[in-house]
């Protein structure tokens, strides 16, 4: 019998994913796993919510048991040293608090894509106590990546163009004491303009707009997961965001068509 030699060594950094389950695979945990694996990280993760959806839209959502999520994370993180964390849909404020409690076990950078509404469907994906969820996660966040609608909701400020989006982004950066990636994909601009904002800096990333790219499903999940993967490899935040934007842009240009509905980034 071969003697036990201890845990296997791996060059791929471990990355923790906390997100909802999209059965179509276009977004959520399945897409996050694809992205992080493609970019050389080793995904670990928990499911925060179950959704009823296909490529045509989301019709129902059920948050998972926050106690189970908390136990999963605590047990996992006393064993595995994660190098970055990606949070997607939290499902409920109690789940956000369970995640926040577990994050005390790591100093790894945390990327949060605060998914509040589906791009294809008209149901809320969190509860009415979202401000408490933001407060719980605040001490752990490195960067938040809201879309225009989420940014407006999180700040209670109008987001109608790039200038108003930047103003809201600065307000959110101050509120959460972290970086905010203001995404211009759904803003009416000639180019795709993203702005990485902190309380002391502003970095603009401009690329040519891909026609109909705003209709591709799962781009927000892919972008935030790619940022987390690059952070797990030890890159600085601006480099991670730049590389992630290039990665997602390639997928938007050649999306998958798994069903009758929207194309998917992956």
N, C-alpha and C positions, 0 to 999 in steps of 0.2 A: 504494500500500500504506500502511495506517495505521501510523504509527511506534509503536514500543513505548514505553509510558509508565510502566513499572514495575509493581509489584504493585498489584492492586486494593485499594481501601480498603473496609473493612466496619465497620458499627457494632456488629455482633454479636461479642462476645468469644469467642475460641477456647477450647474446653474439651476437655481430653484425657480419653478414656475408655479404661480397660484392663479388659476384662471378657470373660466367656465368651459363647458363641453359643447361644442358645435358638432352635431352628428355628421354634418356635410363635410367637415374637415377644412372648410375654407377659413375659419378663424378659431379663436379659443385655443384650448390646450393642444389639440392635434396639430394645428398650424404652428403653434409655438414650438412644439417638439421638432417639427420638420425644420424650422428656421435655425434653431439653436444647434441641431445636429449638423446641418449643412455648413454652419460656420465654425464647426470644430469644438463645440462645447458639449458636455454630457448632461442631458436634461434629467432633473428630478422634479417631482411636482405633486400637487394636490388639486382636486376639482372643487371649485367653490360653488358652482351652480350647474344644474342640468337644464338644457333648453330643448324645446320641440321646434326644430327648424330644418329646412332644406335650402336649396339654392334660391328658392322663390321668396323666402322670408322666415321670420320668427313668429310663432303663434302662442308660445307659452314658455314660462321660465320658473324653475323651482330652486331656491337656494338650498344648499346642503346644510347639514347639522353643524353649527359652529363649534360645538364641543368636540365632535369627531375631527373636524379640520384642525382645531388647535392641538389635539392629541397626536394626529398624524405629523404635524409640523414639529412639535416638540421632540417626538421620538426620532424622527428623521435627523433633526439638526443636532442632536446629541451624538450622532454617529458620523455624519458626512459634513465636511467643511466646504460650504458653498462659496464660490468666488463672485457671484452676482445673483440678483433676484429680479425676476420679472413678475409684476402683479398686473393682472388684467381685470376682468369683471369680478367684483368682490361678492356679489350676490346679496349681501345684507350687511348692515352695520355691525352686528355681533361677529360676523366672519372677519370683517376688517379689524376688529379689536383682537380677535384670536391670532390673525396674521401678525399684527403689530406686537403682540406679546411674544410670539415666537422669534421675531426679528431681533429681540434683545440678545439672542444667542449668536448673532453674527454682526460683523462690521462691514460686510460686503455691500457694494453699491446697489441701490434699489431703483428700478425703473417701474413707474406706474402708468399704465394706459387706462385711464378711468372711464371704462365703458359704461355709459348711463342709458343709452338708447340704441337699439339695433339700427343699422343703416337700412335694413329691409324689414319693416314691421313697426308697429305703433304701440309697444308695451314698454314700461319702465323696467330696467334691469337692476334696480336697487330700491331701497326703501326711503321713507321720508326723513330719516335721520342721517342723511349723507354728510352733513356738516360735522357730526360726531365721528364719522368714519375718517374724514379728512384730518381731524384733530388727532385721532389715534395713530394714524400712519405718519403724520408730519415729522416726528423725530428721526425717522429712518430713511426718508426719501432723498434720492440724489437728483432725479429728473422726473417730471411729469409730462405726459405727451397727449394732452386733450385735443380733440378736433374742435371746430368752431362752436358747435352747439354745446359741447361739454364745457368749453372754456367760459361761455356765457353763463351757463348754469352754475358753475363753481364760483364765479365772481359776482354774479348778479349785475353784470355790465353788458352793454350792447356789443356784439361782435358782428359787424357788417362788412368790414373791409380790413386791409392789412393794418392800417393805423389804429383802428379800434381794437383789433386783435392783439397788437403789441401792447396797448395800454392795459388791456385785461391780463395779458401775460405778465406784465410787470407787477400788477396787483396780486396775482396768484403767487408769483415768486416771493413776494414779501410776506404773504400770508403763510405760505408753507415753508419758507426759508430753504428753498431748493431751486434748482434750475427748472425752467419751463420751456419746452419746445413748442413754439407757436407754429402750427401746421397750416399752410396755405392751400392745401389741396382742394378745399371746398369754397375758397374765396374767389371772387371774380377778378382774377389777375391774369395778365398775358403770359406770365411765367409761373412755375411752381416755386413759391417762395416760402421757405421755412426760416424761422428766427429763433435762435437759442438765446434765452434771456436768463440772466441771474440778477441779483440786486445790484451788481456792480459792472455787468458786462452785457454786450449785445453782439452776436455773431450771426450774419445772414448767409443763407445757403440758397442759391438760385440755380435752377435748371430749366430747360425748355419743358413746357407742358406737353404731356402725352395726351392726344385726343381721347376723350371719354375715360381717362384714367380715374376720374373721381367716382366712376360707377363700378370699379373693381372691388370685390368683397375681400375683406381681411387685410387691407393694406396697413391699418393702424396696428393690428396685432403683429404683423410681420415686422414693421418698423421698430416697435418697442422691443420685440424679442431680439432683433438684430443688434440694437443698441446694447442690450444686456449681454449678449454673447461677446461683443467686442470689449465691453468693460470687464467681462470675466477673463479675457486674455490680457488684461492689464493696460488697455489703451486709455488715454485721457478722454474726457467726455466729448469734446468737440471732434476729435478724430473718430470716436465711436459713432457719433451722430452722422458725420459726413460719410463714413463707410456704409452705415446702415441705409442712408438715403439712396446711395448708389445701388446697393443690393436690391432694395424694394423697387427702384425705378426699372431695373432689368426685368423683374417679374411682372410689373404692370404692363410693360411693352409686349410681353408674351404670356398672357394669363391662361389659366386652365379653364376649361368649360365642362365641369363635371355633370351638369344637369340642365334643366330648362330655364333656370333663372339667371342671376347675375354671374358673370365670370369671376373667378377667384384668383388672388395673387399667387396661390400655391395649389 
